[in-house]
């Protein structure tokens, strides 16, 4: 039986990608699912995401909460200014 999980690597804004510890999430997950897994209020403070990988049309593509991620995508989450 195959478990449908994908690996998402997180990159802090202005930082380097953490390839050591990917976030493991179910296949078909969106940026909003990743935000909710990190913190319950993160989706409320979400401004946009930047994606590198197969799900992006080009590296560093600006995406919204409904963008579907695929295995080994790299994601940067940008929050609204002043959000905790």
Backbone bond lengths (Angstrom), bond angles and torsions (degrees), N, CA, C in turn:
res aa  C-N    CA-C-N  psi(-1)  N-CA   C-N-CA  omega(-1)  CA-C   N-CA-C  phi
1 X - - - 1.454 - - 1.528 108.46 -
2 X 1.327 115.36 131.14 1.459 120.45 -178.32 1.527 110.15 -95.57
3 X 1.305 115.68 128.68 1.462 120.50 175.25 1.522 108.05 -89.33
4 X 1.303 117.02 128.32 1.463 120.90 -176.97 1.523 111.24 -88.96
5 X 1.326 115.31 80.84 1.454 121.02 176.69 1.518 109.28 -116.88
6 X 1.318 116.31 151.05 1.462 121.64 175.21 1.530 108.37 -127.11
7 X 1.328 114.91 158.00 1.467 121.35 178.19 1.528 108.43 -104.80
8 X 1.321 115.86 128.09 1.460 121.88 176.64 1.524 107.19 -118.17
9 X 1.322 115.31 123.82 1.461 120.29 177.92 1.523 108.03 -94.42
10 X 1.316 116.40 135.06 1.460 121.18 -178.82 1.521 110.34 -101.18
11 X 1.305 115.31 140.15 1.463 121.91 178.26 1.526 107.59 -126.57
12 X 1.334 117.40 116.89 1.467 118.32 176.53 1.527 110.27 -65.97
13 X 1.319 116.31 150.94 1.464 120.48 -179.94 1.528 109.54 -58.97
14 X 1.321 116.49 122.73 1.455 121.56 -179.53 1.517 114.34 78.45
15 X 1.335 117.65 6.97 1.463 121.17 -177.53 1.515 112.52 -116.55
16 X 1.324 115.06 -170.32 1.458 121.64 -179.93 1.524 110.38 -98.31
17 X 1.319 115.48 152.03 1.460 121.74 179.12 1.520 110.56 -70.04
18 X 1.337 116.08 137.84 1.459 122.04 177.57 1.527 108.79 -91.69
19 X 1.339 115.65 92.80 1.466 120.47 179.88 1.527 111.95 -84.20
20 X 1.328 118.17 -5.67 1.462 121.84 -178.25 1.528 112.17 -77.80
21 X 1.330 117.02 -40.75 1.465 121.10 -175.86 1.525 110.59 -128.86
22 X 1.331 117.86 89.29 1.467 119.53 178.06 1.527 110.99 -73.71
23 X 1.312 115.84 156.58 1.463 120.25 171.93 1.524 106.36 -84.22
24 X 1.322 116.86 128.31 1.459 122.11 179.58 1.522 107.34 -97.56
25 X 1.328 115.83 124.57 1.463 120.69 -176.03 1.523 108.34 -144.52
26 X 1.324 117.36 159.10 1.460 120.55 -176.83 1.517 111.55 -67.10
27 X 1.325 115.47 147.76 1.456 122.47 177.24 1.526 109.85 -58.54
28 X 1.325 116.73 141.96 1.459 121.24 -178.61 1.512 113.51 87.03
29 X 1.334 116.71 7.04 1.464 121.08 -178.33 1.525 110.71 -70.90
30 X 1.317 114.96 151.97 1.456 121.57 178.02 1.531 109.69 -106.83
31 X 1.318 115.28 173.29 1.464 120.45 176.47 1.534 109.58 -59.94
32 X 1.321 117.70 -35.82 1.467 120.91 178.38 1.524 111.43 -62.85
33 X 1.331 117.96 -38.23 1.465 121.06 177.15 1.526 110.91 -61.67
34 X 1.328 116.57 -40.69 1.469 120.82 178.35 1.529 109.69 -65.63
35 X 1.330 117.04 -44.28 1.473 120.76 178.25 1.523 110.74 -58.08
36 X 1.328 116.90 -45.16 1.465 120.79 -179.31 1.520 111.96 -65.83
37 X 1.330 117.23 -31.92 1.461 120.29 178.93 1.534 111.12 -72.34
38 X 1.328 117.08 -32.16 1.466 120.94 179.34 1.534 110.19 -73.93
39 X 1.341 116.34 -51.38 1.470 121.01 -179.12 1.523 108.62 -159.93
40 X 1.317 116.77 141.90 1.467 120.28 -174.31 1.520 113.54 -64.72
41 X 1.345 118.76 -25.19 1.466 121.34 179.81 1.524 113.54 -96.76
42 X 1.319 117.93 -1.31 1.459 119.52 -174.85 1.529 112.12 -64.43
43 X 1.317 118.63 -37.30 1.468 120.95 -179.82 1.531 110.94 -64.53
44 X 1.339 117.16 -31.95 1.472 120.46 178.53 1.525 111.02 -67.57
45 X 1.328 116.50 -35.90 1.465 121.69 -177.76 1.526 112.80 -94.01
46 X 1.324 117.18 7.82 1.465 122.80 -177.12 1.528 110.23 -71.03
47 X 1.329 116.12 133.15 1.468 121.20 174.70 1.523 109.61 -104.48
48 X 1.347 116.71 -55.28 1.459 122.22 174.34 1.512 108.95 -164.34
49 X 1.320 115.86 167.89 1.458 121.43 176.08 1.514 109.98 -120.49
50 X 1.309 116.23 154.30 1.462 122.25 174.07 1.520 107.10 -117.30
51 X 1.336 116.62 129.62 1.461 120.74 -174.83 1.522 110.16 -123.49
52 X 1.331 114.62 135.17 1.456 123.50 170.71 1.519 106.12 -118.95
53 X 1.321 118.12 134.85 1.461 120.11 178.39 1.514 112.26 135.99
54 X 1.329 114.94 -167.15 1.463 121.58 -172.72 1.525 113.71 -68.16
55 X 1.323 118.55 -27.16 1.468 119.75 -177.74 1.528 112.49 -80.96
56 X 1.324 117.12 -11.39 1.460 121.19 -179.15 1.525 110.27 -95.95
57 X 1.325 115.61 144.78 1.466 119.85 177.33 1.526 110.52 -71.07
58 X 1.332 116.15 -29.42 1.464 122.32 176.78 1.520 107.54 -150.92
59 X 1.327 117.22 157.95 1.465 121.34 -178.14 1.523 111.06 -63.94
60 X 1.319 114.84 134.89 1.455 120.44 179.29 1.520 113.26 79.19
61 X 1.335 117.25 22.42 1.463 120.90 -179.27 1.525 110.83 -64.48
62 X 1.331 116.36 134.83 1.463 122.17 177.32 1.526 107.92 -80.80
63 X 1.345 116.50 127.43 1.463 121.10 -175.54 1.526 110.69 -131.88
64 X 1.326 115.08 164.92 1.458 122.04 177.51 1.517 111.48 -102.38
65 X 1.323 115.62 -173.71 1.464 121.60 -177.67 1.524 113.10 -65.09
66 X 1.330 117.98 -26.39 1.463 120.61 -174.99 1.527 113.99 -89.86
67 X 1.334 117.82 5.01 1.470 121.32 179.82 1.529 110.43 -69.05
68 X 1.350 116.46 126.89 1.471 120.76 178.64 1.519 109.84 -82.26
69 X 1.319 115.78 132.93 1.460 122.50 -179.35 1.522 110.20 -98.76
70 X 1.326 116.36 153.61 1.462 121.65 175.90 1.524 109.18 -123.75
71 X 1.335 115.82 171.76 1.461 121.92 -175.77 1.525 112.06 -55.00
72 X 1.312 115.96 133.96 1.463 126.24 176.45 1.527 114.41 69.65
73 X 1.326 117.95 20.68 1.462 120.17 171.72 1.526 109.03 -70.03
74 X 1.319 115.33 152.50 1.464 121.98 174.50 1.525 106.57 -111.24
75 X 1.330 116.58 130.49 1.463 121.58 -174.65 1.521 111.05 -126.32
76 X 1.332 115.43 132.68 1.460 122.78 169.18 1.517 107.10 -114.31
77 X 1.316 117.09 129.58 1.459 121.81 178.82 1.521 108.23 -105.04
78 X 1.334 115.63 125.29 1.462 121.44 178.17 1.524 107.40 -109.06
79 X 1.334 115.44 123.81 1.466 120.85 -178.49 1.524 110.12 -96.76
80 X 1.328 114.98 164.75 1.458 119.96 176.47 1.524 109.16 -64.01
81 X 1.331 118.17 143.45 1.461 119.87 -179.97 1.530 111.19 -58.24
82 X 1.306 116.04 137.16 1.453 122.11 179.16 1.514 114.60 85.88
83 X 1.332 117.71 -5.06 1.469 120.62 179.23 1.519 109.67 -78.00
84 X 1.313 115.19 146.48 1.464 120.52 -179.39 1.503 109.73 -85.49
